[in-house]
Structures are given as C-alpha cells and as structure tokens.
Amino acid sequence: MRLASLGVGLALLLAPSVAQAQDAVPADAIGWMKTVQGSVTVRRGATALPASVGMALARGDIIATGHDGTAGVTLADNSLLSAGPGSELALDEFIYDSAQLQGSSLATLRKGTLSATSGDIARGTPGAMRVRTPTAVLAVRGTTFLVRVEE
C-alpha cells in the first residue's frame, strides 16, 4: 500500500514536468535536431534555448553554433542540414504536403558553413528548396552541396 502511495505521489510530482516539456514542442514542427555537439542554441523569438537531440524545430527558428559547435537537422521532407562551427542558420519558410511530396522551403545561412542534402520538396518540385546567403539565393534541384559564408 505504501509503495502504491509513493508511486502516485511521484507521478503527481512528475506530471507538471511532462506537461511543460510537451508545451515546449511547437505545434507546427517542421523538423528535429538530429545531432548536437558543443555549443548550439535555438533562438525562438526572443528566447535562446539550448539545443538537444530530438528537439522539435519551427518556422522562424534560428540555429546558432558556437566555435566548438555543430548541429544536424532533419526536416519533415527528409532534407538534411548540417551547420558547422560558428554558424547561424535561420529556418525562414517550410511548407510541405507529404501526400503530394511538394512544397517549398527557405533557409538563410547568415554566417558559417552549411552542408545540405535535399529531400522530397526538391525531388517533387525542383528549385523549391532554397538557401539564401548575404550575396546569393541557391535554388536546389536535388543534390548535396556545401556553402560557406564568411563574416
């Protein structure tokens, strides 16, 4: 009986933590952090959150890696984005219809390095996956590429 009471009490104590963690997941998640090494934050509005593996990402999030950090992201269309040390990557736009394998995406690399492998959006609509830099906009037609923006 005492063990059951302890279990119920523990469940009640943990319930708010679980609810808070679920509230932190954006309802409109467009992707997830797959790898995080070193210093990596996700800026969501005015809030900077420490990045963690499995963290849901939303349109408008900005991934920032420190000089010792790297981050790997998988978007909902299976595109893969990898930001190197000292990078800042904004997830500006992501619209995806998984039934039709169509949509559009726009990410902005403000500084640092980005390796990207296109997913279903570029396969379904070549050129609909875009990466913007301070000097150019790349329209991806289905490939893997690397881009670097110097400060």
For each residue, the residues with C-beta under 8 A, 3 or more apart:
1: 4 5
2: 5 6
3: 6 7
4: 1 7 8
5: 1 2 8 9
6: 2 3 9 10
7: 3 4 10 11
8: 4 5 11 12
9: 5 6 12 13
10: 6 7 13 14
11: 7 8 14 15
12: 8 9 15
13: 9 10 16
14: 10 11 17 18
15: 11 12 18 19
16: 13 19 20
17: 14 20 21
18: 14 15 21 22
19: 15 16 22 23
20: 16 17 23 24
21: 17 18 24 25
22: 18 19 25
23: 19 20
24: 20 21 49
25: 21 22 29 56
26: 29 44 56 57 58
27:
28: 58 59
29: 25 26 32 56 57 58 76
30: 57 58 59 75 76 91 94 96
31: 56 57 73 74 75 76 79 91 94
32: 29 54 55 56 57 73 74
33: 36 40 42 51 52 53 54 55 57 71 72 73
34: 53 72 73 74 80
35: 53 70 71 72 82
36: 33 40 51 52 53 69 70 71 72
37: 40 68 69 70 71
38: 65 66 68 69 70 85
39: 65 66 67 68 69
40: 33 36 37 50 51 63 64 65 66 69 70 71
41: 48 49 50 51 63 64
42: 33 48 49 50 51 55 57 61 62 63 64
43: 47 48 49 61 62 64
44: 26 47 49 58 60 61
45: 60
46:
47: 43 44
48: 41 42 43 64
49: 24 41 42 43 44 55
50: 40 41 42
51: 33 36 40 41 42 55 63 71
52: 33 36 55
53: 33 34 35 36
54: 32 33
55: 32 33 42 49 51 52
56: 25 26 29 31 32
57: 26 29 30 31 32 33 42 61 63 73 91
58: 26 28 29 30 44 61 91
59: 28 30 91 92 93 94
60: 44 45 90 91 92
61: 42 43 44 57 58 90 91
62: 42 43 88 89 90 91
63: 40 41 42 51 57 71 73 83 87 88 89 90 91
64: 40 41 42 43 48 87 88 89
65: 38 39 40 69 70 71 83 84 85 86 87 88 112
66: 38 39 40 69 85 86
67: 39 85 86
68: 37 38 39 85
69: 36 37 38 39 40 65 66 85 86
70: 35 36 37 38 40 65 82 83 84 85
71: 33 35 36 37 40 51 63 65 82 83 87 89
72: 33 34 35 36 80 81 82 83
73: 31 32 33 34 57 63 80 81 82 83
74: 31 32 34 78 79 80
75: 30 31 78 79 80 81 94 96 105 119
76: 29 30 31 94 96 98
77: 96 98 101 103 105 119 120 121
78: 74 75 119 120
79: 31 74 75 105 116 117 118 119 120 121 122 129
80: 34 72 73 74 75 115 116 117 119
81: 72 73 75 89 107 114 115 116
82: 35 70 71 72 73 114 115 116
83: 63 65 70 71 72 73 87 89 109 112 113 114
84: 65 70 87 112 113 114 115
85: 38 65 66 67 68 69 70 112 113
86: 65 66 67 69 111 112
87: 63 64 65 71 83 84 109 111 112 113 114
88: 62 63 64 65 109 110 111 112
89: 62 63 64 71 81 83 107 108 109 110 112 114
90: 60 61 62 63 107 108 110
91: 30 31 57 58 59 60 61 62 63 94 107
92: 59 60 106 107 108 132
93: 59 104 105 106
94: 30 31 59 75 76 91 103 104 105 106
95: 103 104 105
96: 30 75 76 77 102 103 105 120 121
97: 100 101 102 103
98: 76 77 101 120
99:
100: 97 124
101: 77 97 98 120 121 123 124
102: 96 97 121 124 125 128
103: 77 94 95 96 97 120 121 124 125 128
104: 93 94 95 121 125 128 129 130
105: 75 77 79 93 94 95 96 121 128 129 130
106: 92 93 94 130 131 132
107: 81 89 90 91 92 114 116 130 131 132
108: 89 90 92 131 132 133
109: 83 87 88 89 112 113 114 131 132 133 147 149
110: 88 89 90 134 149
111: 86 87 88 149 150 151
112: 65 83 84 85 86 87 88 89 109 148 149
113: 83 84 85 87 109 146 147 148 149
114: 81 82 83 84 87 89 107 109 131 146 147 148
115: 80 81 82 84 144 145 146
116: 79 80 81 82 107 131 140 144 145 146 147
117: 79 80 143 144
118: 79 121 122 123 129 140 141 142 143 144
119: 75 77 78 79 80 122 123 129
120: 77 78 79 96 98 101 103 123 124
121: 77 79 96 101 102 103 104 105 118 124 125 128 129
122: 79 118 119 125 126 127 128 129 140 141 142 143
123: 101 118 119 120 126 142
124: 100 101 102 103 120 121 128
125: 102 103 104 121 122 128
126: 122 123 140 141 142
127: 122 130 139 140 141
128: 102 103 104 105 121 122 124 125 139
129: 79 104 105 118 119 121 122 139 140
130: 104 105 106 107 127 137 138 139 140
131: 106 107 108 109 114 116 137 138 140 147
132: 92 106 107 108 109 136 137 138
133: 108 109 136 137 138 147 149
134: 110 149
135:
136: 132 133
137: 130 131 132 133
138: 130 131 132 133 145 147
139: 127 128 129 130
140: 116 118 122 126 127 129 130 131 143 145
141: 118 122 126 127
142: 118 122 123 126
143: 117 118 122 140
144: 115 116 117 118
145: 115 116 138 140
146: 113 114 115 116
147: 109 113 114 116 131 133 138
148: 112 113 114
149: 109 110 111 112 113 133 134
150: 111
151: 111
